[in-house]
């Protein structure tokens, strides 16, 4: 009998540092959804339950971040 190999889980987008997340988010976003480091810091404080460590996964955090940007007063006074 041939032993079966376990399928290795592929990491699509490993956790990024905050600065890299910001760079990637801004590259993918229209002008009205561009963010700053300050906004990311506020998002991290307000949505702490989304973070298990200090990594910023584009796959897991970008949509919650965009929803947070569009549904709150998070960018009030920061819009360009």
Number of C-alpha atoms within 10 A of each C-alpha: 3 4 5 6 6 6 6 6 6 7 7 9 11 12 17 15 12 17 13 14 20 21 14 14 20 15 11 11 12 9 11 11 16 19 20 14 13 11 17 19 12 12 17 17 11 11 13 11 8 13 14 8 8 11 14 24 18 19 12 13 15 16 12 14 20 15 10 16 20 13 9 9 10 15 18 8 7 11 11 7
